[in-house]
Amino acid sequence: MSVLARKKYRLFKRFLQKQLKNKSALKKMLAAVVVLLTVALLALYSLLTLPKEADVKIDKNNIVYVQIKPGMGITEISNMLENKKVIDNKLIFWLAARFNGVEDQVKTGNYALSKSMDARDVLRIFVAGKTSVIRFTVPEGFSVRDIAKRLD
């Protein structure tokens, strides 16, 4: 074997050794990425899934009344809830609705919500249709127009 061939062989051998070291580092990095991705997906799943029970406590000190009208989409509802400071992030609410397949199951009506609720609680109330009841007394002698003015 000539001197040049030996040098090429040594260079090739070093190259292969470096590649093997890089492969083990690459495998470790790939394993770490897979673990982190799995943890992130599990966290997202737990954040977006709706538990089966619909019993949500409403904080009486921070009540916000919201009206869901017929034809309102989940995007419009999430924008309204974020504007009224009921939810912190409209994207989380929208994703939770889409992820659970309930974006078309929101019932119309007037709802009493609390600012301390999270997006899943609000969505659970909307899907269950737990509307609020507002009681009022109509004074004797009021016409329909008088009642309408008082209710506005």
PEDASUL-V641902 format. One line per field, one symbol per residue. ss: DSSP state (H for helix, E for strand, L for the rest). A space follows every 10 residues. Layout:
ss = ???
This chain:
ss = LLHHHHHHHH HHHHHHHHHH HHHHHHHHHH HHHHHHHHHH HHHHHHHHLL LLLLLLLLLH HHEEEEEELL LLLHHHHHHH HHHLLLLLLH HHHHHHHHHH LLLLLLLLEE EEEELLLLHH HHHHHHHHLL LLLLLLLLLL LLLHHHHHHH HL
